[in-house]
Amino acid sequence: MPMVKFLIPLALFVVMAVFLTMGLSLNPRDIPSPLIDKPAPEFSLPALNEPVKILSKEDFAGKVWLLNVWASWCVSCRQEHPVFVQFARKNSVTIVGLNYKDDPRAAKQWLAQLGNPYKVSIMDQEGRTGIDYGVYGVPETFVIDKKGVVRYKHTGPVTMQDVQEILIPLIDKLKLEV
């Protein structure tokens, strides 16, 4: 009986150690999205630079495009922004900004100072569209195919390595699909 007193805590410790080891080996950026391979959520939002102009995902139908969720108050967005500015110069894909829970004046000033990689930025001041896309923090980036289906979600700042190794190959592949 005294041996059982030591074996039960030891067994519990071993089980906890196994789960901890498994958890530490996971990449926190690899957060699965229930939207992958499903139609992108609908939206109807005003353009940042022209609020009377309302845009929806149908405005981008028939082309592969990126939806980059950003905000002027987001420190990580400032980190990834030069990557998108450089990527946009290649004109290989339409980049749409989803300005998330931000003051439009601050957002416009931010783009004026740092450069504007977006074909258009749409304003999601209430955060409802972000919720529909499963955004829990900015920045997040979605690759959407010609049929309006979400094919990839990147959580956190996009790096030039991500652009070269993930985004460009995926975009090129999706452009070839009918």
C-alpha positions in Angstrom: 0.0 0.0 0.0 2.8 2.6 0.7 4.2 2.0 -2.8 0.8 3.0 -4.4 1.1 6.4 -2.6 4.2 7.1 -4.6 3.2 5.5 -7.9 0.0 7.6 -8.4 1.7 11.0 -8.1 4.5 9.7 -10.3 2.1 8.6 -13.0 0.3 11.9 -12.8 3.6 13.8 -13.1 4.6 11.7 -16.1 1.3 12.4 -17.9 1.5 16.1 -17.2 5.1 16.1 -18.4 4.1 14.5 -21.7 1.3 17.0 -22.3 3.7 19.9 -21.4 6.3 18.6 -23.8 3.7 18.3 -26.6 2.4 21.8 -25.9 5.9 23.4 -26.0 6.6 21.8 -29.4 3.6 23.6 -31.0 4.0 26.8 -33.0 1.7 29.5 -31.5 1.2 31.0 -35.0 -0.2 27.7 -36.3 -3.7 28.5 -35.1 -6.2 26.6 -37.2 -9.0 28.6 -38.7 -12.4 27.1 -39.3 -12.6 29.3 -42.5 -9.9 27.5 -44.4 -11.4 26.1 -47.6 -14.8 27.8 -46.9 -16.3 30.9 -48.5 -14.9 34.1 -47.0 -17.5 35.9 -44.8 -19.5 38.6 -46.4 -18.9 42.2 -45.6 -20.2 45.6 -46.6 -17.8 48.3 -45.3 -16.8 51.8 -46.2 -13.5 52.6 -47.8 -11.0 54.4 -45.5 -10.2 57.1 -48.1 -13.7 57.4 -49.5 -16.3 56.5 -46.8 -19.2 57.0 -49.1 -17.9 54.1 -51.2 -19.1 50.8 -49.8 -17.1 47.6 -50.7 -17.9 44.0 -50.3 -16.0 40.8 -51.1 -17.8 40.6 -54.4 -15.7 43.6 -55.5 -12.7 41.3 -55.5 -14.4 38.3 -57.1 -12.5 36.6 -59.9 -9.1 37.4 -58.5 -6.8 36.1 -55.8 -6.4 38.7 -53.1 -5.0 39.2 -49.6 -7.0 40.6 -46.7 -4.6 42.1 -44.2 -6.2 43.1 -40.8 -4.3 46.1 -39.4 -4.6 49.1 -37.1 -2.6 52.2 -36.5 -2.5 51.4 -32.8 -1.0 47.9 -33.4 2.7 47.6 -32.7 3.1 44.3 -34.7 1.4 45.9 -37.7 4.1 48.5 -37.7 6.6 45.7 -37.8 5.0 43.9 -40.8 4.0 47.1 -42.7 7.3 47.6 -44.6 7.0 44.0 -45.8 3.6 44.7 -47.3 4.9 48.0 -48.8 7.7 46.1 -50.5 5.4 43.2 -51.5 2.9 45.6 -53.0 5.5 47.0 -55.4 5.6 43.6 -57.2 1.9 44.0 -58.1 1.5 40.2 -57.9 -1.7 40.3 -55.9 -4.4 42.7 -54.7 -3.8 43.6 -51.1 -6.9 44.8 -49.2 -6.5 46.3 -45.8 -9.1 45.8 -43.1 -8.6 48.7 -40.7 -9.7 47.2 -37.5 -11.3 49.1 -34.6 -9.3 52.2 -35.5 -9.8 56.0 -35.7 -10.0 56.8 -39.4 -7.8 59.9 -39.0 -5.1 58.0 -37.3 -5.3 55.3 -39.9 -4.9 57.7 -42.8 -2.0 59.5 -41.1 -0.3 56.2 -40.5 -0.6 55.2 -44.1 0.6 58.7 -45.2 3.7 58.4 -43.0 4.6 54.7 -43.6 3.3 54.1 -47.2 0.2 52.5 -48.4 0.5 49.0 -49.8 -3.3 48.5 -50.1 -5.3 48.8 -53.2 -8.0 49.9 -50.8 -8.5 49.8 -47.0 -11.9 49.2 -45.6 -13.0 50.3 -42.1 -14.2 47.9 -39.5 -14.7 50.3 -36.7 -17.1 48.1 -34.8 -15.0 45.0 -35.3 -17.9 42.9 -36.6 -16.3 41.8 -39.8 -13.2 40.9 -37.8 -15.3 38.7 -35.6 -16.8 37.0 -38.7 -13.2 36.3 -39.9 -12.2 34.9 -36.5 -9.8 37.7 -35.8 -8.7 37.7 -32.2 -5.7 40.0 -32.6 -4.0 42.1 -35.3 -2.2 41.7 -37.6 -3.8 38.7 -39.4 -3.7 38.0 -43.1 -6.0 35.9 -45.2 -5.4 34.6 -48.8 -8.7 34.4 -50.7 -9.0 32.7 -54.0 -10.8 33.7 -57.2 -14.0 32.0 -56.0 -14.0 33.9 -52.7 -12.7 30.9 -50.6 -10.3 31.4 -47.8 -7.2 29.4 -48.5 -4.8 30.5 -45.9 -4.6 32.5 -42.6 -1.5 34.0 -41.2 -1.6 35.1 -37.6 0.9 37.7 -36.4 3.3 39.9 -38.5 4.1 38.7 -42.0 7.8 38.5 -42.7 9.6 38.7 -46.0 10.4 35.0 -45.5 6.7 34.3 -45.1 6.1 36.2 -48.4 8.7 34.3 -50.3 8.1 30.8 -48.8 4.3 30.8 -48.2 2.4 33.7 -49.8 4.0 33.9 -53.3 3.9 30.2 -54.0 0.3 29.9 -52.8 -0.8 33.0 -54.8 0.9 31.7 -57.9 -0.8 28.3 -57.5 -4.2 29.9 -56.9 -3.9 32.1 -60.0 -3.5 29.0 -62.2 -6.7 27.5 -60.8 -9.8 27.9 -62.9 
